[in-house]
Amino acid sequence: MMMLITYDVDFTDKSGASRLRKVAKICTNYGVRVQNSVFEMFIDPAQLVAIKSEFSKVIDPTKDSVRFYNLGNNGEHRVEYMGIDDSIHQRDTLIL
């Protein structure tokens, strides 16, 4: 399934910057950054459980928020954009 994950981490205190980096790292482990705090990922239900578990160990639930948008198995057909689309689509073949 395609998931869109967004986050807002309060980094006004010293620990916030560390949490922000950790949240971004979790997201990059599973998906592709499409905007500063927005990631697209193709994951299965078990991976979603794992991601939520990782977030729960990192975020401060009194200051931070993470949102999960389930776009389904054909989610890439539901995404529209305007302007430059410089993202890497996960289902494309990548040659490194």
Beta strands, then each sheet from edge to edge (+ up, - down):
strand 1: 2-8
strand 2: 32-35
strand 3: 38-42
strand 4: 65-72
sheet 1: 2+ 3- 1+ 4-
end
